[in-house]
Amino acid sequence: MSMQNSYSTIEKRYEPKYRTEISHSRNTVEVEGVFTMTVAEILSEVLGEKIYSDAIVFKPQSPCIYEFKDVLLEKEKFKEIFDSSDLGAIIDRLSLVAEHRHIHLSKLPEKTNLKIKRH
């Protein structure tokens, strides 16, 4: 059995800020931005090189909530780390939080807009 690396300490460091930013997101575009930026920051830290948020695509309410663009998938280091660690599970958990918030905001856009106008 091969050894599996764990990045749960990185997840625990990013999670409080991520959850706060997601819960304060005012619209679905903000939710997408928070998700892609956070994943990009985590990947940058794990890979040791700058990863931009446009390499991650947020696709709520689809079988796979997110996907990576070729610019990231072509990196050998990314493939190795993703296949031999809990990184996929961490990103899955982050994506579920974002998807739930996205669904909530998309159901009641009028109510959300009224709250924004009052502040």
C-alpha positions in Angstrom: 0.0 0.0 0.0 1.4 3.4 -1.0 1.9 6.2 1.4 -0.7 8.9 1.3 0.2 12.5 2.1 -2.2 14.6 4.2 -2.9 18.3 3.8 -5.5 18.5 6.6 -3.4 21.1 8.5 -3.6 23.4 5.5 -7.4 22.8 5.2 -7.8 23.6 8.9 -5.9 26.9 8.4 -8.1 28.0 5.5 -11.5 26.7 6.6 -12.6 29.4 9.1 -11.9 32.2 6.7 -13.4 30.3 3.8 -16.7 29.5 5.7 -17.0 33.1 6.8 -16.4 34.5 3.2 -18.9 31.9 1.7 -21.6 32.8 4.3 -21.1 36.5 3.6 -21.3 36.1 -0.1 -24.1 38.2 -1.5 -24.6 36.5 -4.8 -23.6 33.4 -6.8 -20.7 35.1 -8.5 -19.1 35.9 -5.1 -19.5 32.3 -4.1 -17.7 31.1 -7.2 -14.9 33.7 -6.6 -14.4 32.7 -3.0 -14.3 29.0 -3.9 -11.9 29.3 -6.9 -9.6 31.8 -5.0 -9.4 29.6 -1.9 -8.6 26.4 -3.9 -6.0 28.3 -5.9 -4.3 29.5 -2.7 -4.3 26.0 -1.3 -2.9 24.5 -4.5 -0.3 27.3 -4.6 0.8 26.3 -1.1 0.8 22.6 -1.8 2.6 22.8 -5.1 5.0 25.5 -4.2 4.2 27.7 -7.2 1.5 30.3 -8.0 -1.8 28.8 -9.2 -4.3 31.2 -10.5 -8.1 31.0 -9.8 -8.9 30.8 -13.5 -7.4 27.3 -13.5 -10.3 26.1 -11.4 -13.9 26.0 -12.7 -16.9 25.9 -10.3 -19.8 24.0 -11.7 -22.6 23.9 -9.1 -25.4 21.3 -9.5 -23.4 19.2 -11.8 -22.1 15.7 -11.1 -18.6 17.1 -10.5 -18.9 20.4 -8.8 -15.5 21.6 -9.9 -12.9 20.8 -12.5 -9.4 21.8 -13.3 -8.3 23.3 -16.6 -5.6 21.8 -18.7 -3.0 24.3 -17.5 -3.2 22.6 -14.1 -3.9 19.0 -15.3 -0.8 19.0 -17.4 1.5 19.6 -14.4 3.1 16.3 -13.4 3.6 17.5 -9.8 -0.1 18.3 -9.5 -1.1 14.8 -10.8 1.3 13.1 -8.4 0.1 15.1 -5.3 -3.6 14.9 -6.2 -3.4 11.1 -6.7 -1.3 10.4 -3.5 -3.0 12.7 -1.0 -6.3 13.8 0.6 -6.2 17.0 -1.5 -9.2 15.8 -3.6 -11.3 15.1 -0.5 -10.4 18.5 0.9 -11.5 20.3 -2.3 -14.6 18.1 -2.4 -15.6 19.4 1.1 -14.9 23.0 0.1 -17.0 22.6 -3.1 -19.9 21.2 -1.2 -20.0 24.2 1.1 -19.9 26.5 -1.9 -22.5 24.6 -3.8 -25.0 24.7 -0.8 -24.5 28.5 -0.6 -24.8 28.9 -4.3 -28.1 26.9 -4.3 -29.4 29.0 -1.4 -28.6 32.3 -3.1 -30.0 31.2 -6.5 -33.4 30.3 -4.9 -34.1 33.7 -3.5 -32.2 36.4 -5.5 -34.9 39.0 -4.8 -34.7 38.6 -1.1 -30.9 38.7 -1.3 -30.9 41.9 -3.3 -33.3 43.5 -0.8 -30.9 42.7 2.0 -28.0 44.3 0.1 -30.0 47.5 -0.6 -30.8 47.9 3.1 -27.1 47.9 4.1 
